[in-house]
Amino acid sequence: MSDAGSEEFDEERGSLGEYEGDRNEAGERHGQGKAVLPNGDTYQGCYESGKRSGQGTYKFKNGARYAGEWCLNLKHGQGIFHYPDGSKYEGSWLNDQRHGLGVYSYPNGDTYDGEWLHHQRHGQGTYTYQETGSQYMGTWVQGKMESFGELVHLSHRYQGNFANNAPSGPGKYMFDIGCEQHGEHLYIDQAKGDGEEEELAVSTLKWKPKSFSSLSSRHTEELQSTCGGRLRQSDRKKRQDLQL
């Protein structure tokens, strides 16, 4: 996610470039108009007392563009922004920042649909991984998965606590064949080093199972064997999906 090259030209500083449109009695841009700015950007839409206000479309010379609501030269309200890297955000803005509900489509096909605060994923939201079809649905804090969430894969899902974009603490795996495994994710310190050098501790995230349940006790042993194998596969898949 990048906002590089997406800052609008300040029409209040220096030369205002070319303008064609309505003006008020004070000679300020007011009403409908079109401006070609000194840096090559263009704006077409509403002005109020010399400032972009209301509906308008701003096109950057690098190919990016914003179409939506403005207030006092700032993106404010509902709008769609196409970024230079091919990503797109459609949703709510506050004082020039993504804020409120919105959908962000990433260049690799991933999407995030949910709440934003100060340009970051924050609140409740769903992140969909295009390559695998997996989804994370839950809480975000300053752009990262935090607190309670659910990671859904094709044939199973994980529910539990997350911290810093990874499972942390108690949770459970639920499989579509009718079994659940409860446990917790723990960081295990493993010594790394040799010779006379001081060994360094490396923390590795491990799943520690605690209990197992199934919808049918008649198939418990079969399900334990099947779910155990799928769980080992899911750990590898989950580590790949969580690379945001």
N, C-alpha and C positions, 0 to 999 in steps of 0.2 A: 504494500500500500504506500503510494508516494504522492505527495502534493507538490513536488518540485516542478517549477515552471507553470504553476497555476495561480499566481498572484496577479490581480488586476492592476492596471495602470491607474495611478491616482490622478484623476482629472483636475484636482484642485491645485496641483503643483505645476509650475512652469507652463509651457504651451499646452493648450487643450486640443490641439490638432484640428481636424476638419469636422464641422457639424452642420447637419441639415435637419431642421425641424422647428418645433414650437418654442417660443420664449415667453417669459412673463414681462411685466412692465419694467422690471429692473434689468432686463436684458439677459437674465439667467436662462439656462436650458430648463424648460418647464413644459410637460406634456409629452407628446410622441416625438421621437427624433432618432437620428442615426449619426453615430460619431465614428470617425476614423482617427485613432489615437496616434501620437508621435512614434510609439514603439511598434506600430503595425497591427495592434489589436483593434477589434471593432466592437461596438455596442449598438444594438438597436432595440428600442423599447421606451419605457416611461422614465421621465425625469420629474423631479420636484425640487424647485428652488436650486437648480444646478447640480443636484445629486441623483444618482440612479435610485429610483424608488418605484415600486410596483412591479409589473411584469416586464421582463426584458431578457435578451440573449446576448451574452458576452462571448466572443470568439477570440481565442489566443492565436498568435501567429505560429505557434508550435503545433496547432491542430486541436488542442483542448478546447472545450466549450462548456458554458453553463447556461441553461435555460430555466428560468423560474422567477421567484419573487426576490425583490431587493428592498432594502431600507437603508437610507443614508449611505449609499455606496457599498453596502455589505450584503452578502447573500443572507437572506433572512426570510423564513417561511418554507414553502415547498419548492423543490427544484431538482433538476437532473444535471449532474456533472460528468462529462466524459473526460477522463484524464489522459495525459500524453502516452502512458504505458499501455493503454487499451482497456483499463479498468473503468467501471462506471458506478456512481452512487446516485440512487434515486430515493429521496425522502426529505426529512425535515432539516432545516438549517437555523442556527441562532448565532447572530453576530459573526458571520463568515465561517462558522464551524459546523461540522456534522453534529447534530444534537437532536435527540428525540428518536422517533422511529424511522428506519431507513433500510434499504437493501443495497449492499455493496457486491458487485460482480468483479472478480479478480481476473487477471490476464490468463491464468491457468484453468479457468472454468469454475473454480470454487466460488461459493456465495456465502454471504452472511446476511441474515434477515433478523433484525431485532433493534434493540435500544442502543443509542449512542450518547456520549457525553464528552464535550471538548475534543471532538475529532476521533475519539477512541471507542471501541466496542465496550459498552458498560451497561450492565443491567441484565435483562433476560434476552436471549437470542439463540438462533440456530445457525450453525456453521455446517455447510454441506461440502464434502470432498468430491469433486467431479470424477476423479480417477477411479475411486473405489465405491462411491455411492454412500459411504458412511456419513453419519451425522452426529454432531455434538449439539445437544439441546440443554441449556441450563444457564447458569449465572456467569457473568463476565465482570471483571474489575480492571479498569485501566488497560483494556486490550487483551487480557489474559483470562483463561478459564479458571474460575475460583469458586469455592463453596460447592453446593450440590449441583450435580449435572448427570446427564445420561448420554452415553456414547453408543450409538446404534449401528450395528453391522448387518450384513445380509442374513445371517442365520442365528445371531445372538446379540445381546446388548449388555452393557455394563451400567449400573447405577451406583452412585456413591459420591464421595467428596473429591474435589479437585483442588490443587494448589499449584500456582505457577505453570499452568498449561499441562499438568499431568495428574493422574489419579493419586490420591493421598489419603491414607487412613481407611476407615471402614467402607465396605461396599459389597456388591453382589453381581455375579454374572447370571444371566437368564438365557437359556437356550430354547430354540423353537421346538425341540423334541420333548420338552416338558420337564426340564430339570433346572435347579438353581444351585449355585455354589456361593456361600457367604464367606467373607474373610476380610483382609485388609492389605493395603499396599504400604510397604515399609521400605525405607532406605537403609540398606545394609552396608556397613563400612567394610571394605576389603583392602587388606594391606597390599601395597604395590612397591616393590623395590628389591634390591639385591646387594650383596657385598656389605661393606661397612657403611654405605650411605644410609641415612635415616629413611625409613619406610614412610611412604605417603599413603594416607587413607583415601580410597576412592569409593564414593557412595553409589550403589546400584539399586534401582527400584525393583523390588521383588513383591510378588503376590503370595500372601500367606493364607491358605485356605483354613477355615475353621469348622464349617458344617456343610452338609449336603442334603438337599431335599428333592423329591420328585412328586409329580402328580399321582403316580401309581406306584405303590410300594412293591408290587409284583415285579416291576422292571428296574428296581433300584440298582442292582449290581451292573446290569447292562448299561444303564444310563451313566453310572459313575465312570465306567470305562470310556464310553463315547464322549461324555462331556469333558473328561480330563484331557483327552486328545485334542478336542476342539479348543479347550482353554489354552493349551500351549501354543496353538496356532494363533489364537486371538491376541495373546500377549505380543507376538511378533508384529501382527497387523496393526495393533493399537499404537505401538511405538512409531510405526511409519506414518500413521494418520495424524498423530499429534504434532508433526513438524509444520507449524504455521509459518 
